[in-house]
């Protein structure tokens, strides 16, 4: 290994709260070599992001202080330099890219100008040369038309392109070290593969050293040279990725590895639907030639330039009672639009959706009344999906009162039963969302869905924001609930590995159409459509020897223009 460009020894960070002092980082020691990609893994709250923010002295609160240790960078201890010197280090020598580019890019500033700003400030280049350098960076990070897209605003770009733009802003400062904090968590599997491949190409081209923060060991296994595992503010173990993945020393690392959904030896069988009885031969959901169109363009009064964009184009689907169906595809493929149309939350332009024989298009009032009694939804963001002012007990009781399926006197006992069903202690009846973790909030969200005593649950990206170990717990919970309560489950996700493990059937959507539908085992082992094959090839696998994009060229994944609907 080459000499260390960054050496951290016994770094300790404490929070000085009212009446107590809490240690958040305890004696963390790490080295980062020149040109190395170091994967920093662990659950939320393990200290990964706090460690990296400490390196550039951007602690999230004035109550947090670096209490001990050294951060040696180019023979300087960054814990001891002045604020003015630290300002020169940030960006110019140590750059950062963040998980959510939307909140870190200036919404009223052109993408090219945001990159130009770093070039002018940190590299001292002005005028045409600075603009040319910014356009060159846009080309390097994969913008297909860098001259034209220089003038684009963040809202005009997709999530993947916004993330590329943020990487461009970081590169504009020409840093030696790049810290990437969960840069692909919210992205589709193909876009994630492209961003990871881009980071590896940047390392090879510029000789950057990269710290990649992730809770996904599959991402780390295929991208990084070494892995460091953190938990509770401590560094548990570190080493070459093959050593860590093949012979982990700490029980927590073992648990992380076996929680990853790509592990074939621990993948549990998908939930099997019970054999349909003679009384239940009719599909619970029937979708026939469904179209959803949105108006766009034109003036305030829909002038001559107004047009419509098709979000769903001729979708046909049947779902039987007790079936567990995964719906996968990239952002914009129509997954969430389909879910909202099924629940009557999005107007149907044409076609039919029937729930247990009631057509939502022709019998809207009766159909919606039936849906609200027998269907529920679990949302992606567990915090924003719950009312922050209500306790979990009040949230569940509110649903039970509205449903009027049980007597008011029985509501407290039913609330306790719901908490038991989702694996929450009964003390959570008096807890509010802000005092709970993401996994606990998501369990509460599932309990709220179960409060309507549903026959159908639609889960829309409900584990996307959770750590891999928490994801595994939520998936196990869905598997148990579907089996014990005979629920029909529609599980929407961009993580194909999770769908493979949970669902007996997989539906693949692309640009508002269903391009493949079949048993999960068949879809994943023998995909019939090239788009499905591209999605599967891009799944991050925990095997470090597997190529990042499988047998699919990265250039063919963005955008996948050439794929047509299968006959």
C-alpha positions in Angstrom: 0.0 0.0 0.0 1.2 3.5 -0.8 1.9 6.1 1.9 -1.1 7.5 3.8 -2.5 10.8 2.5 -4.7 11.0 5.7 -3.9 9.5 9.1 -6.5 9.7 11.9 -5.5 8.6 15.4 -7.7 8.2 18.5 -10.3 10.7 17.3 -12.9 11.4 20.0 -16.0 13.6 19.7 -18.3 14.4 22.6 -21.7 16.1 22.8 -22.0 18.5 25.7 -25.7 18.4 26.5 -27.6 19.9 29.3 -26.6 18.0 32.4 -24.6 15.3 30.7 -21.7 14.7 28.3 -22.1 11.9 25.7 -19.3 10.3 23.7 -20.3 10.0 20.0 -16.9 9.0 18.6 -14.5 7.0 20.8 -10.9 6.6 19.8 -11.3 6.0 16.1 -8.1 5.4 14.1 -7.9 5.1 10.3 -5.5 5.5 7.5 -6.3 6.5 3.9 -3.8 5.7 1.2 -3.1 7.6 -2.0 -5.6 6.5 -4.7 -7.5 4.2 -2.3 -11.2 3.8 -2.0 -12.1 3.1 1.6 -15.6 1.9 2.4 -17.0 3.1 5.8 -20.0 0.9 6.7 -22.4 0.6 9.6 -26.0 1.4 10.6 -27.5 4.8 11.1 -26.1 6.3 14.3 -22.9 4.3 14.0 -20.8 7.5 13.6 -19.9 7.2 9.9 -21.0 10.6 8.8 -19.9 12.3 12.0 -16.4 10.9 11.6 -16.2 12.3 8.0 -17.6 15.7 9.1 -15.0 15.8 11.8 -12.3 15.4 9.2 -13.2 18.8 7.8 -14.5 20.2 11.1 -18.1 20.6 10.0 -19.8 19.2 13.1 -23.6 19.4 12.9 -23.9 21.3 16.2 -22.0 23.7 18.3 -22.6 21.3 21.2 -20.3 18.8 19.6 -16.6 19.1 20.2 -13.5 17.2 19.1 -12.1 16.3 22.5 -9.0 14.2 21.5 -6.9 12.6 18.8 -5.2 13.9 15.7 -6.1 14.2 12.0 -2.9 14.3 10.0 -3.2 15.6 6.5 0.0 16.7 4.6 1.9 16.9 7.9 -0.7 19.2 9.4 -3.0 18.3 12.3 -6.4 19.5 11.2 -7.7 19.5 14.7 -5.2 22.3 15.5 -5.2 24.6 12.5 -7.1 27.9 12.5 -10.5 28.3 11.0 -9.0 30.3 8.1 -6.6 27.5 7.3 -9.5 25.0 7.5 -11.5 27.0 5.1 -8.7 26.5 2.5 -8.7 22.7 3.2 -12.4 22.3 2.6 -13.2 21.8 -1.0 -9.8 22.6 -2.3 -8.1 19.6 -0.7 -10.9 17.5 0.9 -14.2 17.6 -1.0 -17.6 16.1 -0.1 -20.6 14.8 -2.0 -23.8 14.2 -0.1 -26.7 11.8 -0.2 -29.4 14.2 -1.3 -28.1 16.5 -4.2 -31.4 18.4 -4.3 -30.8 20.0 -0.9 -27.1 20.7 -1.6 -27.3 22.2 -5.1 -28.4 25.9 -5.5 -31.9 25.7 -7.1 -31.6 29.1 -8.7 -28.1 28.7 -10.1 -27.2 27.0 -13.3 -25.3 23.7 -12.9 -22.3 24.9 -15.0 -22.0 28.1 -12.9 -22.0 26.1 -9.7 -19.0 24.1 -11.0 -17.4 27.3 -12.4 -17.6 28.9 -8.9 -15.3 26.2 -7.4 -12.9 26.5 -10.3 -12.6 30.2 -10.0 -12.3 30.2 -6.2 -10.0 27.3 -5.6 -8.0 27.1 -8.8 -7.8 30.8 -9.6 -8.9 30.4 -13.2 -11.2 33.1 -14.7 -13.1 33.9 -17.9 -13.3 31.6 -20.8 -10.7 29.1 -19.4 -12.9 28.6 -16.3 -16.0 28.0 -18.4 -14.1 25.6 -20.6 -12.8 23.7 -17.5 -16.4 23.5 -16.2 -17.6 22.1 -19.5 -14.8 19.6 -19.5 -15.8 18.4 -16.0 -19.4 18.0 -17.1 -18.1 15.8 -19.9 -16.0 13.7 -17.6 -18.9 13.1 -15.2 -21.1 11.8 -18.0 -23.3 14.7 -19.2 -24.1 13.7 -22.8 -24.3 17.4 -24.0 -22.1 19.3 -21.6 -22.2 22.6 -23.6 -26.0 22.7 -23.6 -26.5 21.2 -20.2 -24.1 23.8 -18.6 -27.2 26.1 -18.5 -29.5 23.6 -16.9 -31.0 24.1 -13.4 -31.1 21.3 -10.9 -34.8 20.8 -11.2 -34.4 20.1 -14.9 -32.2 17.0 -14.2 -33.0 13.5 -13.1 -31.8 12.2 -9.7 -28.8 10.5 -11.2 -27.8 13.6 -13.2 -28.1 15.8 -10.1 -25.8 13.4 -8.3 -23.3 13.7 -11.1 -23.6 17.4 -11.0 -22.7 17.3 -7.3 -19.7 15.2 -8.0 -18.7 17.8 -10.6 -19.0 20.6 -8.0 -16.7 18.6 -5.7 -14.2 17.9 -8.5 -14.1 21.6 -9.5 -12.0 22.3 -6.5 -9.5 19.7 -7.6 -9.3 18.0 -4.2 -6.9 15.2 -3.1 -9.6 13.4 -1.0 -13.2 13.0 -1.8 -15.7 12.0 0.9 -18.9 10.5 -0.6 -21.7 10.2 2.1 -24.3 7.6 0.9 -24.2 9.0 -2.6 -26.4 6.3 -4.1 -28.9 5.4 -1.4 -31.9 7.0 -3.1 -31.0 6.0 -6.6 -32.3 3.3 -8.9 -30.1 0.2 -9.2 -28.9 1.1 -12.7 -28.2 4.7 -11.9 -26.4 3.6 -8.7 -24.2 1.4 -10.8 -23.3 4.3 -13.1 -22.5 6.6 -10.1 -20.3 4.0 -8.5 -18.5 3.3 -11.8 -18.0 7.0 -12.2 -16.4 7.3 -8.8 -14.0 4.4 -9.7 -13.2 6.1 -13.1 -12.5 9.4 -11.3 -10.1 7.7 -8.9 -8.3 6.0 -11.8 -8.1 9.2 -13.8 -7.3 11.8 -11.1 -5.6 9.6 -8.5 -8.1 10.7 -5.9 -8.4 9.0 -2.5 -12.1 8.4 -1.7 -13.9 7.6 1.5 -17.3 6.0 0.6 -19.9 6.0 3.3 -22.5 3.3 2.9 -24.8 0.9 4.8 -24.8 -1.4 1.8 -22.1 -4.0 1.8 -22.8 -4.9 -1.8 -21.9 -1.3 -2.9 -18.7 -1.4 -0.8 -17.7 -4.9 -2.0 -17.7 -3.9 -5.6 -16.3 -0.5 -5.3 -13.8 -0.2 -2.4 -10.3 -1.5 -1.7 -10.6 -1.7 2.0 -13.5 -1.8 4.5 -13.9 -0.2 7.9 -16.9 -1.2 10.1 -18.3 1.2 12.6 -20.9 0.8 15.4 -21.8 3.0 18.3 -19.0 5.5 17.6 -16.3 2.8 17.6 -14.3 1.3 14.9 -14.9 -2.5 15.2 -12.6 -3.8 12.4 -10.9 -2.8 9.2 -9.0 -4.5 6.5 -8.9 -5.5 2.8 -12.4 -6.1 1.5 -11.8 -9.8 0.7 -10.5 -10.4 4.2 -13.4 -8.6 5.9 -16.1 -10.3 3.7 -14.6 -13.8 3.8 -13.4 -13.9 7.4 -15.1 -11.2 9.5 -13.8 -11.0 13.1 -16.6 -9.1 14.9 -20.1 -10.6 15.4 -21.6 -7.3 14.2 -19.8 -7.5 10.9 -21.0 -11.1 10.5 -24.6 -9.9 11.0 -24.2 -7.1 8.5 -22.9 -9.6 5.9 -25.7 -12.1 6.4 -28.3 -9.3 6.4 -27.4 -8.4 2.8 -30.2 -9.5 0.4 -27.8 -10.6 -2.3 -26.5 -13.4 -0.1 -27.8 -16.6 -1.9 -27.2 -18.9 1.1 -29.3 -16.8 3.5 -32.1 -15.8 1.1 -35.3 -17.0 2.5 -38.0 -18.4 0.2 -40.5 -15.9 -1.1 -43.9 -15.9 0.5 -46.1 -18.5 -1.2 -49.7 -17.7 -1.8 -52.1 -20.2 -0.4 -53.9 -22.4 -2.9 -57.0 -20.5 -4.0 -60.2 -21.9 -2.7 -63.3 -22.3 -4.9 -64.8 -19.2 -3.4 -61.6 -17.1 -4.1 -60.9 -17.9 -7.8 -61.6 -14.3 -8.8 -58.6 -11.9 -8.8 -58.6 -9.4 -5.9 -57.3 -6.7 -8.4 -57.9 -6.6 -12.1 -56.2 -3.9 -14.2 -57.3 -3.7 -17.9 -55.7 -1.4 -20.5 -55.0 1.2 -17.8 -53.8 4.7 -19.0 -52.9 7.6 -16.8 -52.0 10.9 -18.6 -50.9 14.2 -17.1 -51.4 17.6 -18.7 -48.2 19.6 -19.2 -47.1 22.7 -21.1 -49.2 25.6 -22.3 -50.2 28.7 -20.5 -52.1 29.2 -17.3 -55.3 28.5 -19.2 -54.0 25.5 -21.2 -53.3 27.3 -24.5 -52.5 25.8 -27.8 -49.1 24.4 -26.6 -50.8 22.3 -23.9 -50.2 18.6 -24.2 -50.4 15.4 -22.2 -47.7 13.0 -21.0 -48.5 9.3 -20.5 -47.4 8.0 -17.1 -49.1 4.6 -17.7 -49.7 3.2 -21.1 -52.0 0.2 -21.5 -51.1 -1.7 -18.2 -52.8 -5.1 -17.8 -52.4 -7.0 -14.5 -54.2 -9.5 -12.3 -53.4 -10.1 -8.7 -54.9 -13.0 -6.8 -55.8 -13.0 -3.1 -52.9 -13.8 -0.9 -50.3 -13.2 -3.7 -47.1 -11.3 -3.0 -46.1 -9.2 -6.0 -43.0 -7.1 -6.4 -43.1 -4.2 -8.9 -39.7 -3.0 -10.0 -38.3 -0.4 -12.4 -36.4 2.8 -12.5 -37.7 6.2 -11.3 -40.3 7.4 -13.9 -41.2 3.8 -14.9 -44.8 4.3 -13.5 -44.5 2.1 -10.3 -45.9 4.7 -7.9 -48.4 6.1 -10.4 -49.8 2.6 -10.7 -50.0 2.2 -6.9 -51.9 5.6 -6.6 -54.2 4.7 -9.4 -55.0 1.4 -7.7 -56.0 3.2 -4.5 -58.0 5.9 -6.4 -55.5 8.6 -5.5 -54.7 9.4 -9.1 -57.4 9.9 -11.8 -57.6 7.2 -14.4 -57.6 8.5 -18.0 -58.9 5.3 -19.5 -59.1 1.6 -18.8 -60.4 -0.2 -15.8 -59.3 -1.1 -12.3 -61.5 -3.5 -10.3 -61.1 -4.3 -6.6 -62.8 -7.5 -5.7 -65.2 -7.1 -8.6 -66.0 -3.4 -8.2 -64.8 -1.2 -11.1 -63.2 2.0 -9.7 -63.8 3.8 -13.0 -67.5 3.1 -13.3 -68.5 2.7 -9.6 -66.1 5.2 -8.1 -67.9 5.9 -4.8 -68.6 2.3 -4.0 -65.1 1.2 -5.1 -63.3 3.9 -3.0 -65.4 3.1 0.1 -64.5 -0.6 -0.3 -60.8 0.3 -0.8 -60.6 2.5 2.3 -62.0 -0.4 4.4 -59.9 -3.2 2.9 -56.7 -1.6 1.5 -53.8 0.3 3.0 -50.5 1.8 2.0 -47.0 1.9 3.6 -44.9 4.8 2.5 -41.2 5.4 1.7 -40.3 8.0 4.3 -41.1 6.6 7.8 -40.7 9.9 9.6 -42.8 12.1 7.3 -45.5 9.5 6.9 -46.4 9.8 10.7 -48.0 12.8 12.3 -45.2 14.3 14.5 -47.7 15.7 17.0 -49.4 12.4 17.8 -48.1 9.5 19.8 -48.1 6.1 18.1 -51.0 5.1 20.2 -53.0 8.2 19.2 -52.1 7.5 15.5 -53.4 4.0 15.6 -56.5 4.9 17.7 -57.4 7.6 15.2 -57.5 5.0 12.3 -59.5 2.6 14.4 -62.1 5.3 15.3 -62.5 6.3 11.7 -62.9 2.7 10.5 -65.5 1.9 13.2 -64.9 -1.8 12.9 -64.5 -2.3 16.6 -66.1 -0.7 19.7 -64.4 2.4 21.2 -63.9 0.5 24.5 -61.8 -2.1 22.7 -59.5 0.3 20.9 -56.7 0.4 23.6 -56.4 -3.4 23.5 -56.4 -3.5 19.7 -53.6 -0.9 19.7 -51.6 -3.2 21.9 -52.3 -6.1 19.5 -51.1 -4.0 16.6 -47.8 -3.1 18.3 -47.3 -6.8 19.1 -47.9 -7.7 15.4 -45.2 -5.4 14.2 -42.7 -6.2 16.9 -42.8 -2.9 18.9 -42.8 -2.9 22.7 -46.1 -1.6 24.2 -44.3 1.3 25.7 -44.2 2.8 22.2 -47.9 3.7 22.6 -46.8 6.9 24.3 -43.8 7.6 22.0 -43.8 10.2 19.3 -42.0 9.7 15.9 -39.1 12.1 16.7 -38.0 9.9 19.6 -37.9 6.7 17.4 -35.5 5.3 14.9 -36.3 4.9 11.2 -36.9 1.2 11.5 -39.2 1.8 14.5 -41.2 4.5 12.6 -41.6 2.1 9.7 -42.9 -0.6 12.0 -45.4 2.0 13.3 -46.4 2.8 9.7 -47.0 -0.9 9.1 -49.1 -1.1 12.3 -51.2 1.9 11.0 -51.8 0.0 7.7 -52.8 -3.1 9.6 -55.3 -1.1 11.7 -57.7 -1.0 8.9 -57.7 -4.8 8.9 -56.8 -4.9 5.2 -56.9 -7.5 2.6 -54.4 -5.6 0.5 -51.2 -3.7 1.5 -49.3 -1.6 -1.0 -45.7 -0.9 0.2 -44.1 1.9 -1.9 -40.3 1.9 -1.5 -40.8 1.4 2.2 -37.3 0.2 3.0 -35.3 2.4 0.6 -34.1 4.8 3.4 -33.3 2.1 6.0 -30.1 0.4 6.9 -29.5 -3.1 5.5 -30.0 -4.9 8.9 -33.2 -2.9 9.5 -34.3 -3.7 5.9 -33.9 -7.4 6.7 -36.1 -7.0 9.8 -38.8 -5.2 7.9 -38.8 -7.7 5.1 -39.0 -10.6 7.6 -41.9 -8.8 9.2 -43.8 -8.5 5.8 -43.1 -12.1 5.1 -44.6 -13.2 8.5 -47.6 -10.9 8.2 -48.4 -12.0 4.7 -48.2 -15.7 5.8 -50.1 -15.3 9.1 -52.8 -12.8 8.0 -53.2 -14.1 4.4 -52.5 -10.5 3.1 -52.2 -9.6 -0.5 -49.0 -7.6 -0.8 -47.8 -5.3 -3.6 -44.2 -4.4 -2.9 -42.8 -1.5 -5.0 -39.0 -1.2 -4.9 -36.0 -0.3 -7.0 -33.9 -2.8 -5.0 -34.3 -6.0 -7.0 -32.4 -8.1 -4.4 -35.1 -7.4 -1.8 -37.9 -8.2 -4.2 -36.2 -11.5 -5.2 -36.1 -12.5 -1.5 -39.6 -11.4 -0.5 -42.0 -11.8 -3.5 -43.2 -14.9 -5.3 -43.9 -12.9 -8.4 -42.1 -9.9 -10.1 -43.5 -7.3 -12.4 -41.0 -5.2 -14.3 -42.1 -1.7 -15.5 -40.4 0.6 -18.0 -41.7 3.9 -19.2 -45.3 3.3 -18.1 -45.5 -0.2 -19.5 -45.1 -3.7 -18.1 -42.3 -5.4 -20.0 -42.0 -8.6 -18.0 -44.2 -10.5 -15.5 -43.6 -13.9 -14.0 -42.5 -16.0 -11.0 -39.5 -14.3 -9.3 -37.4 -17.3 -9.7 -37.9 -17.3 -13.4 -37.5 -13.6 -13.9 -34.2 -13.4 -12.0 -32.7 -16.6 -13.4 -34.0 -16.3 -17.0 -35.0 -12.7 -17.8 -36.8 -12.5 -21.2 -36.5 -8.7 -21.7 -33.2 -6.9 -22.1 -34.3 -4.1 -19.7 -34.9 -6.8 -17.0 -31.4 -8.2 -17.7 -29.9 -4.8 -17.4 -31.6 -4.2 -14.0 -30.4 -7.6 -12.7 -26.8 -7.0 -14.0 -26.7 -3.8 -12.0 -27.6 -5.3 -8.6 -24.7 -4.7 -6.2 -23.5 -8.1 -5.1 -21.6 -8.8 -2.0 -19.1 -10.9 -4.0 -16.1 -8.6 -4.5 -15.0 -10.5 -7.6 -18.2 -9.8 -9.5 -18.0 -7.0 -12.0 -20.0 -3.9 -11.0 -22.3 -3.9 -14.0 -22.3 -7.6 -14.7 -22.2 -8.1 -18.5 -24.0 -4.9 -19.3 -22.0 -1.8 -20.5 -22.7 1.2 -18.3 -23.2 3.4 -21.4 -26.2 1.3 -22.3 -28.0 1.9 -19.1 -28.5 5.7 -19.3 -30.9 6.2 -20.8 -32.2 2.8 -21.9 -33.7 4.2 -25.1 -33.6 1.2 -27.3 -35.7 -1.2 -25.3 -39.1 -1.8 -26.8 -42.0 -3.5 -25.4 -41.8 -7.3 -25.8 -44.5 -8.9 -28.0 
